Amino acid sequence: MAEPADIAVHDGEDDQASSPRASAGALTLFKGLEVLSRVAKGDATLGQMSRALKLNKTTVHRLASTLVEAGFLSFNPREGYALGTKLLELGYAASQQITLTRVSREHLRQLSIDTGDTVNLGVLERDQVHYIDKIPGSRRIEVRCVVGERQPLRHTGLGKALLLDESEEVWREVFLREAAIYPRYRYDLRQWLEVMRDYRAKGSALDLDENEDHIRCVAAPIRDMSGKIVAAVSVSSIAQYMDDARIETVTAYVKEATAKISAEFGYR
């Protein structure tokens, strides 16, 4: 996946970010996080939080009620406030990502050394690819990627690799959902399903100038102990460095790297 060239555009966003409304919103967010912190430390009542934060009970109640509604806190009239299930979800996701990056890092680095190209690590999150790590390549022309950004599944090598174990019904849903957002694409549904069947049989996937012009990617999945796909790794390069013959070579490197990472998660 390539990032478009950096272009400085002055559209007034910086001015908006420093506006009184934006500042007030940031302050409210900060106070809400402080409420979460107090509950995490054992404060279960409005009075306890109010005293600790030096805020009036009305303000604390408004913040806590919003957090309850969003699932970040729970409330029981007899026991008061407690941390909510949404935090469990976020904590689990964070632990998975931190573990993935820690375990994968040296393998990704070696893959970049072996290929000379940019290496990306991504996970499936909210029906998109979430890029959680990157090792830059050593070539004169680098494929730029941004850790933290999200990209479509259908267009990207990482996205296809993350979907390899899904049913064809899920593949259809992904294609049609993204086709409504990105109508221009090189494959129609029938062709894409054929491509995905081929990738599933091979255990790896490609992005052939689909997400960005003149950029090609080779990707393969990472599996956990149960065999479930939990992430994917891709090698990205400009097309002149990634002809058909080299795609085969790079695919072998990528699959070797993902096999080693998967083994560290207990997959055999």
C-alpha positions as CSV (number, residue, x, y, z in Angstrom):
1,M,0.0,0.0,0.0
2,A,1.4,3.3,-1.0
3,E,0.7,6.6,0.7
4,P,0.0,9.5,-1.7
5,A,2.7,12.2,-2.0
6,D,2.8,14.6,0.9
7,I,1.2,17.9,-0.1
8,A,0.8,20.8,2.2
9,V,-2.8,22.0,2.1
10,H,-3.9,24.9,4.2
11,D,-7.7,24.6,4.6
12,G,-8.2,26.2,8.0
13,E,-8.2,22.9,9.9
14,D,-5.4,24.2,12.2
15,D,-7.5,27.3,13.0
16,Q,-10.6,25.1,13.7
17,A,-8.5,22.8,16.0
18,S,-7.6,25.8,18.1
19,S,-11.1,27.3,18.2
20,P,-12.9,27.6,21.6
21,R,-15.3,24.8,20.7
22,A,-12.4,22.4,19.8
23,S,-10.6,23.4,23.0
24,A,-13.8,22.8,25.1
25,G,-14.2,19.4,23.4
26,A,-10.7,18.4,24.2
27,L,-11.1,19.5,27.9
28,T,-14.3,17.4,28.1
29,L,-12.5,14.4,26.7
30,F,-9.7,14.8,29.2
31,K,-12.2,15.0,32.1
32,G,-13.9,11.9,30.9
33,L,-10.6,10.0,30.8
34,E,-9.9,11.2,34.4
35,V,-13.3,9.8,35.4
36,L,-12.3,6.5,33.9
37,S,-9.0,6.6,35.8
38,R,-10.7,7.2,39.1
39,V,-13.1,4.3,38.6
40,A,-10.1,2.1,37.7
41,K,-8.5,3.1,41.0
42,G,-11.6,2.1,43.0
43,D,-13.8,5.2,43.2
44,A,-17.4,3.9,42.7
45,T,-19.5,6.9,43.7
46,L,-20.1,10.4,42.3
47,G,-18.9,11.8,45.7
48,Q,-15.6,10.0,45.6
49,M,-14.9,11.0,42.0
50,S,-16.0,14.6,42.6
51,R,-13.7,15.0,45.6
52,A,-10.7,13.4,43.8
53,L,-11.1,15.4,40.6
54,K,-12.3,18.6,42.3
55,L,-15.3,18.7,40.0
56,N,-19.0,19.2,41.0
57,K,-21.2,16.2,41.1
58,T,-23.4,17.4,38.2
59,T,-20.4,17.5,35.9
60,V,-19.1,14.1,37.1
61,H,-22.6,12.6,36.7
62,R,-22.8,13.9,33.1
63,L,-19.4,12.5,32.2
64,A,-20.1,9.2,33.9
65,S,-23.5,8.8,32.3
66,T,-22.0,9.3,28.8
67,L,-19.3,6.7,29.6
68,V,-21.9,4.3,30.8
69,E,-24.0,4.8,27.6
70,A,-20.9,4.1,25.5
71,G,-20.0,1.0,27.4
72,F,-16.8,2.3,29.0
73,L,-18.4,2.2,32.5
74,S,-21.2,0.2,34.0
75,F,-23.5,1.3,36.8
76,N,-25.3,-0.6,39.5
77,P,-27.4,1.4,42.1
78,R,-26.2,-0.7,44.9
79,E,-22.5,-0.9,44.0
80,G,-22.0,2.2,42.0
81,Y,-19.7,2.6,39.0
82,A,-17.3,0.0,37.5
83,L,-15.3,-0.4,34.4
84,G,-17.4,-1.4,31.4
85,T,-17.0,-4.2,28.9
86,K,-15.9,-1.9,26.1
87,L,-12.6,-1.5,28.0
88,L,-12.2,-5.3,28.0
89,E,-12.6,-5.2,24.2
90,L,-10.1,-2.4,23.8
91,G,-7.7,-4.0,26.2
92,Y,-7.8,-7.3,24.4
93,A,-7.3,-5.6,21.0
94,A,-4.4,-3.6,22.4
95,S,-2.7,-6.7,24.0
96,Q,-3.0,-8.6,20.7
97,Q,-1.5,-5.7,18.7
98,I,1.3,-5.2,21.2
99,T,2.1,-8.9,21.2
100,L,2.0,-9.0,17.4
101,T,4.4,-6.2,16.9
102,R,6.8,-7.4,19.6
103,V,6.9,-11.0,18.3
104,S,6.9,-10.0,14.6
105,R,9.4,-7.1,14.7
106,E,12.7,-9.0,14.1
107,H,11.1,-11.2,11.4
108,L,9.7,-8.2,9.6
109,R,13.1,-6.5,9.8
110,Q,14.8,-9.6,8.4
111,L,12.2,-9.8,5.6
112,S,13.0,-6.2,4.7
113,I,16.7,-6.9,4.6
114,D,16.1,-10.0,2.4
115,T,13.9,-8.2,-0.1
116,G,15.1,-4.6,0.2
117,D,11.5,-3.6,0.2
118,T,8.9,-2.0,2.6
119,V,7.3,-4.5,4.9
120,N,3.9,-4.0,6.6
121,L,2.1,-5.7,9.4
122,G,-1.7,-5.4,9.4
123,V,-4.8,-6.7,11.3
124,L,-8.5,-6.9,10.5
125,E,-10.3,-4.1,12.3
126,R,-13.8,-2.7,11.7
127,D,-14.0,-4.2,8.2
128,Q,-10.7,-2.6,7.2
129,V,-6.9,-3.4,7.2
130,H,-5.3,-1.6,10.2
131,Y,-1.6,-1.1,9.6
132,I,0.2,-1.6,13.0
133,D,3.8,-1.8,12.0
134,K,6.2,-1.1,9.2
135,I,9.8,-1.6,8.3
136,P,11.1,0.8,5.5
137,G,12.9,-0.7,2.5
138,S,16.4,0.2,1.4
139,R,15.6,1.0,-2.2
140,R,16.1,4.5,-3.7
141,I,12.3,4.8,-4.3
142,E,10.4,3.8,-1.2
143,V,6.8,2.8,-0.9
144,R,5.5,5.1,1.9
145,C,3.0,3.7,4.4
146,V,1.7,5.1,7.7
147,V,1.4,3.0,10.8
148,G,-2.1,3.5,12.2
149,E,-3.9,4.1,8.9
150,R,-6.7,1.9,7.6
151,Q,-7.2,0.7,4.0
152,P,-9.9,-1.4,2.2
153,L,-9.7,-5.2,2.2
154,R,-10.6,-5.8,-1.5
155,H,-7.8,-3.7,-3.0
156,T,-4.9,-4.6,-0.7
157,G,-2.6,-7.6,-0.4
158,L,-2.9,-7.5,3.4
159,G,-6.7,-7.3,3.1
160,K,-7.0,-10.4,0.8
161,A,-4.5,-12.3,3.0
162,L,-6.7,-11.6,6.1
163,L,-9.7,-12.9,4.3
164,L,-8.3,-16.2,3.0
165,D,-10.1,-18.4,5.5
166,E,-13.5,-16.7,5.1
167,S,-16.4,-18.2,3.2
168,E,-17.3,-17.1,-0.3
169,E,-20.4,-15.4,1.2
170,V,-18.2,-13.2,3.3
171,W,-16.0,-12.5,0.2
172,R,-19.1,-11.4,-1.7
173,E,-20.2,-9.1,1.2
174,V,-16.8,-7.5,1.3
175,F,-16.7,-7.0,-2.4
176,L,-20.2,-5.4,-2.6
177,R,-19.7,-3.3,0.4
178,E,-16.4,-1.8,-0.9
179,A,-17.7,-1.6,-4.4
180,A,-20.3,0.9,-3.2
181,I,-17.6,3.1,-1.8
182,Y,-14.9,2.5,-4.5
183,P,-16.8,1.6,-7.7
184,R,-13.7,1.7,-10.0
185,Y,-11.8,-1.6,-9.7
186,R,-10.0,-3.9,-12.1
187,Y,-12.1,-7.0,-11.2
188,D,-15.8,-7.6,-11.2
189,L,-17.3,-9.9,-8.5
190,R,-16.9,-13.1,-10.5
191,Q,-13.3,-12.4,-11.4
192,W,-12.4,-11.4,-7.8
193,L,-13.9,-14.6,-6.4
194,E,-11.8,-16.6,-8.8
195,V,-8.7,-14.6,-7.8
196,M,-9.5,-15.2,-4.1
197,R,-9.9,-19.0,-4.6
198,D,-6.5,-19.1,-6.3
199,Y,-4.9,-17.1,-3.4
200,R,-6.5,-19.4,-0.8
201,A,-5.1,-22.4,-2.6
202,K,-1.6,-20.8,-2.6
203,G,-1.8,-19.4,0.9
204,S,-0.8,-15.9,-0.2
205,A,-2.3,-12.9,-1.9
206,L,-1.3,-10.1,-4.2
207,D,-2.1,-6.5,-4.9
208,L,-1.3,-5.8,-8.5
209,D,-1.6,-2.1,-8.9
210,E,-5.0,-2.3,-7.3
211,N,-4.7,0.1,-4.4
212,E,-2.1,2.4,-5.9
213,D,-0.9,2.8,-9.4
214,H,2.5,1.1,-10.1
215,I,2.6,-0.5,-6.7
216,R,2.6,-4.2,-6.1
217,C,2.4,-6.1,-2.9
218,V,2.8,-9.8,-1.8
219,A,1.1,-10.8,1.4
220,A,0.5,-13.9,3.6
221,P,-1.4,-14.5,6.8
222,I,-0.1,-15.1,10.4
223,R,-2.0,-17.8,12.3
224,D,-2.3,-18.4,16.1
225,M,-2.2,-21.7,17.9
226,S,-5.7,-22.6,16.8
227,G,-4.9,-21.9,13.1
228,K,-7.0,-18.7,13.0
229,I,-5.7,-15.9,10.9
230,V,-4.8,-13.1,13.3
231,A,-2.7,-10.8,11.1
232,A,-0.9,-10.6,7.8
233,V,2.4,-9.4,6.5
234,S,3.1,-7.8,3.1
235,V,6.1,-6.7,1.1
236,S,5.4,-3.7,-1.1
237,S,7.5,-2.3,-4.0
238,I,7.1,-0.3,-7.1
239,A,6.2,-2.3,-10.2
240,Q,9.6,-2.1,-11.8
241,Y,11.1,-4.0,-8.9
242,M,8.2,-6.5,-8.7
243,D,7.8,-8.3,-12.1
244,D,6.2,-11.8,-12.2
245,A,9.4,-13.7,-11.7
246,R,10.3,-11.6,-8.6
247,I,6.8,-12.0,-7.2
248,E,7.5,-15.7,-6.9
249,T,10.8,-15.1,-5.1
250,V,9.2,-12.5,-2.7
251,T,6.3,-14.8,-2.0
252,A,8.6,-17.5,-0.8
253,Y,10.3,-14.9,1.6
254,V,7.0,-13.6,2.9
255,K,5.6,-17.1,3.5
256,E,8.8,-18.1,5.3
257,A,8.5,-15.0,7.6
258,T,4.8,-15.6,8.4
259,A,5.5,-19.3,9.1
260,K,8.1,-18.3,11.6
261,I,5.9,-15.7,13.3
262,S,3.0,-18.2,13.3
263,A,5.2,-20.7,15.0
264,E,6.0,-18.3,17.8
265,F,2.2,-18.1,18.4
266,G,2.1,-21.9,18.6
267,Y,0.9,-22.7,15.1
268,R,2.2,-26.0,13.7
